[in-house]
Amino acid sequence: MKIVKFIICLLFGLLFINAGLNKFFMYIPVPEMPDELRKVNEAFGTIKWLMPLIATIELVAGLLFIIPKTRNLAAIMIFPIIIGILLHHFFYAQEGLPLAIVLFLINIWIIVEGREKYKHLLN
């Protein structure tokens, strides 16, 4: 079970490292998208600091998610971004919703599993 968990967390981390790097270097071609979704993406692009911030968090959290000792910190760091991904796919691009749900569930799994480590934050 430990190996399966590591592989899942490795893939999860690599996915976010890739997403963060792509925001900086734009090496994955952007597919055609409906007008409404294109307008939303253009609106986000007008906020000059937003995508570099998200990319940096994705990179750092992706790296930390791979390392078992820092995985719980990464799960908390990436949680707001995953909520954004989930809402984005729910409202604008439903074809990506299954993957967004899987990412959300993996992140929740790690948060719930490490809940003892968060108790100090809540006191």
DSSP file (Angstrom, degrees, kcal/mol; ACC not computed):
  #  RESIDUE AA STRUCTURE BP1 BP2  ACC     N-H-->O    O-->H-N    N-H-->O    O-->H-N    TCO  KAPPA ALPHA  PHI   PSI    X-CA   Y-CA   Z-CA
    1    1 A M     >        0   0    0      0, 0.0     4,-2.5     0, 0.0     5,-0.2   0.000 360.0 360.0 360.0 -34.7    0.0    0.0    0.0
    2    2 A K  H  >  +     0   0    0      1,-0.2     4,-2.2     2,-0.2     5,-0.1   0.878 360.0  48.6 -63.9 -37.9    2.9    2.3    0.8
    3    3 A I  H  > S+     0   0    0      2,-0.2     4,-2.5     1,-0.2    -1,-0.2   0.900 110.7  50.5 -69.2 -40.9    4.3    2.0   -2.8
    4    4 A V  H  > S+     0   0    0      2,-0.2     4,-2.6     1,-0.2    -2,-0.2   0.923 111.0  49.0 -62.3 -44.3    0.8    2.6   -4.3
    5    5 A K  H  X S+     0   0    0     -4,-2.5     4,-2.7     1,-0.2     5,-0.2   0.920 111.2  49.9 -61.3 -44.0    0.5    5.8   -2.2
    6    6 A F  H  X S+     0   0    0     -4,-2.2     4,-2.7     2,-0.2    -2,-0.2   0.919 111.2  48.8 -61.8 -43.0    3.9    6.9   -3.2
    7    7 A I  H  X S+     0   0    0     -4,-2.5     4,-2.6     2,-0.2     5,-0.2   0.918 112.3  48.3 -64.0 -43.5    3.2    6.4   -6.9
    8    8 A I  H  X S+     0   0    0     -4,-2.6     4,-2.4     1,-0.2    -2,-0.2   0.928 115.0  45.2 -61.4 -44.9   -0.1    8.2   -6.7
    9    9 A C  H  X S+     0   0    0     -4,-2.7     4,-2.7     2,-0.2    -2,-0.2   0.854 111.5  53.2 -69.0 -34.5    1.5   11.1   -4.9
   10   10 A L  H  X S+     0   0    0     -4,-2.7     4,-2.8    -5,-0.2    -2,-0.2   0.945 112.1  44.3 -63.0 -48.6    4.4   11.1   -7.3
   11   11 A L  H  X S+     0   0    0     -4,-2.6     4,-2.3     2,-0.2    -2,-0.2   0.905 113.9  50.7 -63.3 -41.7    2.0   11.4  -10.3
   12   12 A F  H  X S+     0   0    0     -4,-2.4     4,-1.7    -5,-0.2    -2,-0.2   0.939 113.4  45.5 -59.6 -48.9    0.0   14.0   -8.5
   13   13 A G  H  X S+     0   0    0     -4,-2.7     4,-2.3     1,-0.2    -2,-0.2   0.916 112.4  50.0 -63.1 -44.7    3.1   16.1   -7.8
   14   14 A L  H  X S+     0   0    0     -4,-2.8     4,-2.7     1,-0.2    -1,-0.2   0.863 106.6  56.5 -63.2 -36.3    4.5   15.7  -11.3
   15   15 A L  H  X S+     0   0    0     -4,-2.3     4,-2.2    -5,-0.2    -1,-0.2   0.923 111.4  42.3 -60.6 -44.2    1.1   16.8  -12.7
   16   16 A F  H  X S+     0   0    0     -4,-1.7     4,-2.4     2,-0.2    -2,-0.2   0.834 111.9  53.9 -75.2 -31.6    1.3   20.1  -10.8
   17   17 A I  H  X S+     0   0    0     -4,-2.3     4,-2.6     2,-0.2     5,-0.2   0.940 111.7  46.4 -62.6 -45.8    5.0   20.6  -11.5
   18   18 A N  H  X S+     0   0    0     -4,-2.7     4,-2.5     2,-0.2    -2,-0.2   0.912 112.0  50.4 -61.8 -43.4    4.2   20.2  -15.2
   19   19 A A  H  X S+     0   0    0     -4,-2.2     4,-1.5     2,-0.2    -1,-0.2   0.910 112.5  47.2 -62.7 -41.8    1.2   22.6  -14.9
   20   20 A G  H  X S+     0   0    0     -4,-2.4     4,-1.1     2,-0.2    -2,-0.2   0.928 112.8  47.7 -65.8 -45.4    3.3   25.2  -13.1
   21   21 A L  H  X S+     0   0    0     -4,-2.6     4,-2.9     1,-0.2     3,-0.3   0.881 108.5  55.9 -62.3 -38.2    6.2   24.9  -15.7
   22   22 A N  H  X S+     0   0    0     -4,-2.5     4,-2.4     1,-0.2    -1,-0.2   0.850 102.0  56.2 -65.0 -33.5    3.7   25.2  -18.5
   23   23 A K  H  < S+     0   0    0     -4,-1.5    -1,-0.2     1,-0.2    -2,-0.2   0.829 115.1  38.9 -66.6 -30.4    2.3   28.5  -17.1
   24   24 A F  H  < S+     0   0    0     -4,-1.1    -2,-0.2    -3,-0.3    -1,-0.2   0.890 132.5  22.5 -82.9 -42.9    5.9   29.9  -17.2
   25   25 A F  H  < S-     0   0    0     -4,-2.9    -3,-0.2    -5,-0.1    -2,-0.2   0.549  85.2-144.8-108.2  -9.4    7.1   28.4  -20.5
   26   26 A M     <  +     0   0    0     -4,-2.4    -4,-0.1    -5,-0.3    -3,-0.1   0.886  43.0 149.4  45.7  56.9    3.8   27.7  -22.4
   27   27 A Y        +     0   0    0      2,-0.1    -1,-0.1    -6,-0.1    -5,-0.1   0.544  48.1  79.1 -95.3 -10.1    5.0   24.5  -24.1
   28   28 A I  S    S-     0   0    0     -6,-0.2    -1,-0.0     1,-0.0    -2,-0.0  -0.890  89.0-119.0 -98.8 122.4    1.7   22.8  -24.2
   29   29 A P        -     0   0    0      0, 0.0    -2,-0.1     0, 0.0    -3,-0.0  -0.298  23.1-121.8 -61.3 141.5   -0.5   24.1  -27.1
   30   30 A V        -     0   0    0     -4,-0.1     3,-0.1     1,-0.0     0, 0.0  -0.743  29.2-135.1 -84.6 122.9   -3.8   25.6  -26.0
   31   31 A P        -     0   0    0      0, 0.0     2,-0.0     0, 0.0    -1,-0.0  -0.256  32.7 -81.9 -73.0 164.4   -6.7   23.8  -27.7
   32   32 A E        -     0   0    0      1,-0.0     0, 0.0     6,-0.0     0, 0.0  -0.392  56.2-171.6 -60.3 142.4   -9.6   25.6  -29.3
   33   33 A M        -     0   0    0     -3,-0.1     5,-0.0    -2,-0.0    -3,-0.0  -0.965  28.0 -89.7-139.7 156.0  -12.1   26.6  -26.7
   34   34 A P     >  -     0   0    0      0, 0.0     4,-2.5     0, 0.0     5,-0.2  -0.208  44.1-108.2 -60.3 156.4  -15.7   28.1  -26.7
   35   35 A D  H  > S+     0   0    0      1,-0.2     4,-2.5     2,-0.2     5,-0.2   0.879 117.1  53.5 -55.4 -43.2  -15.9   31.9  -26.6
   36   36 A E  H  > S+     0   0    0      1,-0.2     4,-1.9     2,-0.2    -1,-0.2   0.922 111.9  44.4 -61.3 -44.2  -17.1   32.0  -23.0
   37   37 A L  H  > S+     0   0    0      2,-0.2     4,-2.5     1,-0.2    -1,-0.2   0.888 111.8  53.1 -67.8 -39.4  -14.1   30.0  -21.8
   38   38 A R  H  X S+     0   0    0     -4,-2.5     4,-2.4     1,-0.2    -2,-0.2   0.902 108.8  50.4 -61.7 -41.2  -11.7   32.0  -23.9
   39   39 A K  H  X S+     0   0    0     -4,-2.5     4,-2.3     2,-0.2    -1,-0.2   0.889 109.7  50.4 -64.4 -39.8  -13.1   35.2  -22.4
   40   40 A V  H  X S+     0   0    0     -4,-1.9     4,-2.3     2,-0.2    -2,-0.2   0.941 111.7  47.5 -62.9 -47.0  -12.6   33.9  -18.9
   41   41 A N  H  X S+     0   0    0     -4,-2.5     4,-1.8     1,-0.2    -2,-0.2   0.890 111.7  50.4 -62.3 -39.9   -9.0   32.9  -19.7
   42   42 A E  H  X S+     0   0    0     -4,-2.4     4,-0.9     2,-0.2    -1,-0.2   0.888 108.3  53.2 -64.7 -39.0   -8.3   36.3  -21.2
   43   43 A A  H >< S+     0   0    0     -4,-2.3     3,-0.9     1,-0.2     4,-0.5   0.921 108.5  49.0 -62.8 -43.8   -9.7   38.0  -18.1
   44   44 A F  H >< S+     0   0    0     -4,-2.3     3,-1.2     1,-0.2     7,-0.3   0.869 105.7  59.8 -61.6 -35.2   -7.4   36.0  -15.9
   45   45 A G  H 3< S+     0   0    0     -4,-1.8    -1,-0.2     1,-0.3    -2,-0.2   0.718  93.1  65.1 -66.7 -21.3   -4.5   37.0  -18.2
   46   46 A T  T << S+     0   0    0     -3,-0.9     2,-1.1    -4,-0.9    -1,-0.3   0.694  83.9  79.5 -76.0 -17.1   -5.1   40.6  -17.5
   47   47 A I  S X> S-     0   0    0     -3,-1.2     3,-1.2    -4,-0.5     4,-0.7  -0.781  72.7-163.6 -90.0  98.1   -4.2   40.1  -13.8
   48   48 A K  T 34 S+     0   0    0     -2,-1.1    -1,-0.2     1,-0.3    -2,-0.0   0.736  81.0  43.2 -61.1 -28.8   -0.4   40.1  -14.3
   49   49 A W  T 3> S+     0   0    0      1,-0.1     4,-1.7     2,-0.1    -1,-0.3   0.626  96.3  78.4 -92.6 -14.0    0.6   38.6  -11.0
   50   50 A L  H <> S+     0   0    0     -3,-1.2     4,-2.6    -6,-0.2     5,-0.2   0.949  93.7  41.9 -67.4 -53.6   -2.1   35.8  -10.8
   51   51 A M  H  X S+     0   0    0     -4,-0.7     4,-2.9    -7,-0.3     5,-0.2   0.895 114.4  51.0 -66.5 -40.0   -0.7   33.2  -13.2
   52   52 A P  H  > S+     0   0    0      0, 0.0     4,-2.3     0, 0.0    -1,-0.2   0.898 112.2  49.0 -62.3 -35.7    2.9   33.5  -11.9
   53   53 A L  H  X S+     0   0    0     -4,-1.7     4,-2.4     2,-0.2    -2,-0.2   0.948 113.8  44.6 -64.9 -48.6    1.6   33.1   -8.4
   54   54 A I  H  X S+     0   0    0     -4,-2.6     4,-2.7     1,-0.2     5,-0.2   0.915 113.6  51.2 -62.1 -42.8   -0.4   30.1   -9.2
   55   55 A A  H  X S+     0   0    0     -4,-2.9     4,-2.5    -5,-0.2    -1,-0.2   0.907 110.1  49.1 -61.5 -42.5    2.5   28.6  -11.2
   56   56 A T  H  X S+     0   0    0     -4,-2.3     4,-2.7    -5,-0.2     5,-0.3   0.921 112.2  47.5 -64.2 -44.3    4.9   29.1   -8.3
   57   57 A I  H  X S+     0   0    0     -4,-2.4     4,-2.9     1,-0.2     5,-0.3   0.911 112.0  50.7 -63.3 -41.8    2.5   27.4   -5.9
   58   58 A E  H  X S+     0   0    0     -4,-2.7     4,-2.2    -5,-0.2    -2,-0.2   0.918 112.9  46.5 -62.1 -43.0    1.9   24.5   -8.2
   59   59 A L  H  X S+     0   0    0     -4,-2.5     4,-2.2     2,-0.2    -2,-0.2   0.957 117.5  40.9 -63.3 -51.5    5.7   24.0   -8.7
   60   60 A V  H  X S+     0   0    0     -4,-2.7     4,-2.7     1,-0.2     5,-0.2   0.941 118.6  45.4 -65.4 -47.9    6.5   24.2   -5.0
   61   61 A A  H  X S+     0   0    0     -4,-2.9     4,-2.3    -5,-0.3    -1,-0.2   0.882 111.0  54.6 -65.4 -36.9    3.5   22.2   -3.8
   62   62 A G  H  X S+     0   0    0     -4,-2.2     4,-1.0    -5,-0.3    -1,-0.2   0.926 111.5  44.2 -61.0 -44.6    4.1   19.6   -6.6
   63   63 A L  H >X S+     0   0    0     -4,-2.2     4,-0.9     1,-0.2     3,-0.6   0.933 115.3  47.7 -64.1 -46.0    7.7   19.1   -5.4
   64   64 A L  H 3< S+     0   0    0     -4,-2.7     6,-0.3     1,-0.2     3,-0.3   0.813 104.7  61.2 -66.1 -29.9    6.7   19.0   -1.7
   65   65 A F  H 3< S+     0   0    0     -4,-2.3    -1,-0.2     1,-0.2    -2,-0.2   0.808 100.1  55.1 -67.4 -28.8    3.9   16.5   -2.5
   66   66 A I  H << S+     0   0    0     -4,-1.0    -1,-0.2    -3,-0.6    -2,-0.2   0.835  95.0  75.4 -72.5 -32.2    6.4   14.0   -3.8
   67   67 A I  S >X S-     0   0    0     -4,-0.9     3,-1.2    -3,-0.3     4,-0.8  -0.721  75.9-147.2 -86.0 118.0    8.4   14.0   -0.6
   68   68 A P  G >4 S+     0   0    0      0, 0.0     3,-0.7     0, 0.0     4,-0.4   0.854  95.4  55.9 -54.4 -38.6    6.5   12.1    2.2
   69   69 A K  G 34 S+     0   0    0      1,-0.2     4,-0.2     2,-0.1     3,-0.1   0.793 117.7  33.3 -66.4 -27.8    7.8   14.3    5.0
   70   70 A T  G <> S+     0   0    0     -3,-1.2     4,-2.1    -6,-0.3    -1,-0.2   0.334  88.2 102.8-109.3   5.3    6.4   17.5    3.4
   71   71 A R  H <X S+     0   0    0     -4,-0.8     4,-2.4    -3,-0.7     5,-0.1   0.856  78.2  53.5 -60.7 -38.8    3.3   16.0    1.7
   72   72 A N  H  > S+     0   0    0     -4,-0.4     4,-1.6     2,-0.2    -1,-0.2   0.893 108.9  48.9 -67.8 -37.9    0.9   17.4    4.3
   73   73 A L  H  > S+     0   0    0     -3,-0.2     4,-2.4     1,-0.2    -1,-0.2   0.929 111.7  50.3 -62.5 -44.8    2.2   20.9    3.9
   74   74 A A  H  X S+     0   0    0     -4,-2.1     4,-2.7     1,-0.2     5,-0.2   0.881 105.6  56.4 -61.1 -39.4    1.8   20.5    0.1
   75   75 A A  H  X S+     0   0    0     -4,-2.4     4,-0.9     1,-0.2    -1,-0.2   0.882 110.9  43.7 -62.2 -38.3   -1.7   19.2    0.4
   76   76 A I  H  < S+     0   0    0     -4,-1.6    -1,-0.2     2,-0.2    -2,-0.2   0.895 113.7  51.5 -72.3 -40.1   -2.7   22.4    2.3
   77   77 A M  H  < S+     0   0    0     -4,-2.4     4,-0.4     1,-0.2    -2,-0.2   0.904 115.1  40.5 -62.1 -42.3   -0.8   24.6   -0.1
   78   78 A I  H  X S+     0   0    0     -4,-2.7     4,-2.3     1,-0.2     3,-0.3   0.627  91.6  90.1 -85.5 -13.8   -2.4   23.2   -3.2
   79   79 A F  H  X S+     0   0    0     -4,-0.9     4,-2.2     1,-0.2    -1,-0.2   0.897  86.5  47.7 -54.6 -49.5   -6.0   22.9   -1.8
   80   80 A P  H  > S+     0   0    0      0, 0.0     4,-2.0     0, 0.0    -1,-0.2   0.865 112.3  51.3 -62.7 -32.3   -7.2   26.4   -2.9
   81   81 A I  H  > S+     0   0    0     -4,-0.4     4,-2.5    -3,-0.3    -2,-0.2   0.899 108.9  50.3 -69.4 -39.1   -5.9   25.8   -6.4
   82   82 A I  H  X S+     0   0    0     -4,-2.3     4,-2.8     2,-0.2    -1,-0.2   0.884 108.0  53.0 -66.4 -37.1   -7.7   22.4   -6.6
   83   83 A I  H  X S+     0   0    0     -4,-2.2     4,-2.7    -5,-0.2     5,-0.2   0.927 110.1  48.8 -61.3 -43.1  -10.9   24.1   -5.5
   84   84 A G  H  X S+     0   0    0     -4,-2.0     4,-2.7     2,-0.2    -2,-0.2   0.905 111.5  49.0 -61.3 -42.2  -10.4   26.6   -8.3
   85   85 A I  H  X S+     0   0    0     -4,-2.5     4,-2.4     2,-0.2     5,-0.2   0.925 111.9  49.4 -62.7 -44.8   -9.7   23.8  -10.8
   86   86 A L  H  X S+     0   0    0     -4,-2.8     4,-2.0     2,-0.2    -2,-0.2   0.932 114.2  44.0 -60.6 -48.3  -12.9   22.0   -9.6
   87   87 A L  H  X S+     0   0    0     -4,-2.7     4,-2.5     2,-0.2     5,-0.3   0.895 111.6  54.2 -65.6 -40.3  -15.1   25.1   -9.9
   88   88 A H  H  X>S+     0   0    0     -4,-2.7     4,-2.8    -5,-0.2     5,-1.1   0.936 113.0  42.2 -58.7 -47.0  -13.6   26.0  -13.3
   89   89 A H  H  <5S+     0   0    0     -4,-2.4     8,-0.3     3,-0.2    -1,-0.2   0.817 112.5  54.5 -72.8 -29.1  -14.4   22.6  -14.7
   90   90 A F  H  <5S+     0   0    0     -4,-2.0    -2,-0.2    -5,-0.2    -1,-0.2   0.917 121.6  27.9 -66.9 -43.1  -17.8   22.5  -13.1
   91   91 A F  H  <5S+     0   0    0     -4,-2.5    -2,-0.2    -5,-0.1    -3,-0.2   0.804 137.2  14.6 -91.3 -31.3  -18.8   25.8  -14.6
   92   92 A Y  T  <5S+     0   0    0     -4,-2.8     2,-0.3    -5,-0.3    -3,-0.2   0.768 127.3  27.5-119.4 -33.9  -16.8   26.1  -17.9
   93   93 A A    > < +     0   0    0     -5,-1.1     3,-2.0     1,-0.1     4,-0.2  -0.609  55.0 172.8-138.4  74.4  -15.2   22.9  -19.0
   94   94 A Q  G >  S+     0   0    0      1,-0.3     3,-1.6    -2,-0.3    -1,-0.1   0.707  71.6  74.3 -60.2 -22.3  -17.2   19.9  -17.8
   95   95 A E  G 3  S+     0   0    0      1,-0.3    -1,-0.3     2,-0.1     4,-0.2   0.762  98.3  47.8 -65.4 -21.8  -15.0   17.4  -19.9
   96   96 A G  G <> S+     0   0    0     -3,-2.0     4,-2.1    -7,-0.2    -1,-0.3   0.428  84.7  96.8 -94.6   0.5  -12.2   17.9  -17.4
   97   97 A L  H <> S+     0   0    0     -3,-1.6     4,-2.6    -8,-0.3     5,-0.2   0.876  76.1  57.0 -61.7 -41.2  -14.4   17.4  -14.3
   98   98 A P  H  > S+     0   0    0      0, 0.0     4,-2.1     0, 0.0    -1,-0.2   0.929 110.9  43.7 -58.2 -43.6  -13.6   13.7  -13.8
   99   99 A L  H  > S+     0   0    0     -4,-0.2     4,-2.6     2,-0.2    -2,-0.2   0.901 112.3  53.4 -66.4 -39.7   -9.9   14.4  -13.5
  100  100 A A  H  X S+     0   0    0     -4,-2.1     4,-2.4     1,-0.2    -1,-0.2   0.899 109.1  49.1 -61.0 -40.3  -10.6   17.5  -11.3
  101  101 A I  H  X S+     0   0    0     -4,-2.6     4,-2.6     2,-0.2    -1,-0.2   0.910 110.1  50.9 -65.7 -42.1  -12.6   15.3   -8.9
  102  102 A V  H  X S+     0   0    0     -4,-2.1     4,-2.4    -5,-0.2    -2,-0.2   0.930 111.4  47.8 -61.1 -45.6   -9.9   12.6   -8.8
  103  103 A L  H  X S+     0   0    0     -4,-2.6     4,-2.4     1,-0.2    -2,-0.2   0.914 112.0  50.3 -61.1 -43.1   -7.3   15.3   -7.9
  104  104 A F  H  X S+     0   0    0     -4,-2.4     4,-2.6     1,-0.2    -2,-0.2   0.920 111.2  48.3 -60.1 -45.1   -9.6   16.7   -5.2
  105  105 A L  H  X S+     0   0    0     -4,-2.6     4,-2.5     2,-0.2    -2,-0.2   0.880 110.5  50.6 -66.9 -38.4  -10.1   13.3   -3.7
  106  106 A I  H  X S+     0   0    0     -4,-2.4     4,-2.1     2,-0.2    -1,-0.2   0.935 112.5  47.3 -62.4 -45.0   -6.4   12.5   -3.7
  107  107 A N  H  X S+     0   0    0     -4,-2.4     4,-2.3     1,-0.2    -2,-0.2   0.913 112.3  48.6 -64.1 -43.1   -5.7   15.8   -1.9
  108  108 A I  H  X S+     0   0    0     -4,-2.6     4,-3.2     2,-0.2     5,-0.3   0.902 108.3  55.9 -62.7 -41.0   -8.5   15.3    0.6
  109  109 A W  H  X S+     0   0    0     -4,-2.5     4,-2.6     1,-0.2    -2,-0.2   0.928 110.0  44.7 -55.8 -47.8   -7.2   11.8    1.3
  110  110 A I  H  X S+     0   0    0     -4,-2.1     4,-1.7     2,-0.2    -1,-0.2   0.892 114.3  49.3 -67.6 -39.1   -3.8   13.2    2.1
  111  111 A I  H  < S+     0   0    0     -4,-2.3    -2,-0.2     2,-0.2    -1,-0.2   0.943 114.3  44.4 -64.1 -47.3   -5.3   15.9    4.3
  112  112 A V  H >< S+     0   0    0     -4,-3.2     3,-1.4     1,-0.2    -2,-0.2   0.907 112.5  52.2 -65.3 -41.8   -7.5   13.5    6.2
  113  113 A E  H 3< S+     0   0    0     -4,-2.6     3,-0.3    -5,-0.3    -1,-0.2   0.843 116.0  40.6 -63.4 -32.7   -4.7   11.0    6.6
  114  114 A G  T >X S+     0   0    0     -4,-1.7     3,-1.7    -5,-0.2     4,-0.6   0.160  76.9 121.4-100.6  18.5   -2.4   13.7    8.1
  115  115 A R  H X>  +     0   0    0     -3,-1.4     3,-0.9     1,-0.3     4,-0.7   0.776  67.0  63.1 -56.6 -29.8   -5.1   15.4   10.2
  116  116 A E  H >4 S+     0   0    0     -3,-0.3     3,-0.7     1,-0.2     4,-0.4   0.853  98.6  56.5 -62.9 -33.4   -3.1   14.8   13.4
  117  117 A K  H <4 S+     0   0    0     -3,-1.7     3,-0.3     1,-0.2    -1,-0.2   0.697 104.7  52.8 -71.9 -18.7   -0.3   17.0   12.0
  118  118 A Y  H XX S+     0   0    0     -3,-0.9     3,-1.3    -4,-0.6     4,-1.0   0.597  81.9  89.0 -92.1 -12.2   -2.8   19.9   11.5
  119  119 A K  H <X S+     0   0    0     -4,-0.7     4,-0.8    -3,-0.7     3,-0.5   0.834  82.2  58.9 -57.2 -34.1   -4.1   20.0   15.1
  120  120 A H  H 34 S+     0   0    0     -4,-0.4     3,-0.3    -3,-0.3    -1,-0.3   0.819 102.0  55.4 -65.0 -29.8   -1.4   22.4   16.2
  121  121 A L  H <4 S+     0   0    0     -3,-1.3    -1,-0.2     1,-0.2    -2,-0.2   0.800 107.6  49.2 -71.1 -28.4   -2.6   24.9   13.6
  122  122 A L  H  <        0   0    0     -4,-1.0    -1,-0.2    -3,-0.5    -2,-0.2   0.583 360.0 360.0 -90.7 -10.7   -6.1   24.8   15.0
  123  123 A N     <        0   0    0     -4,-0.8    -1,-0.2    -3,-0.3    -2,-0.1   0.451 360.0 360.0 -87.0 360.0   -5.3   25.3   18.6
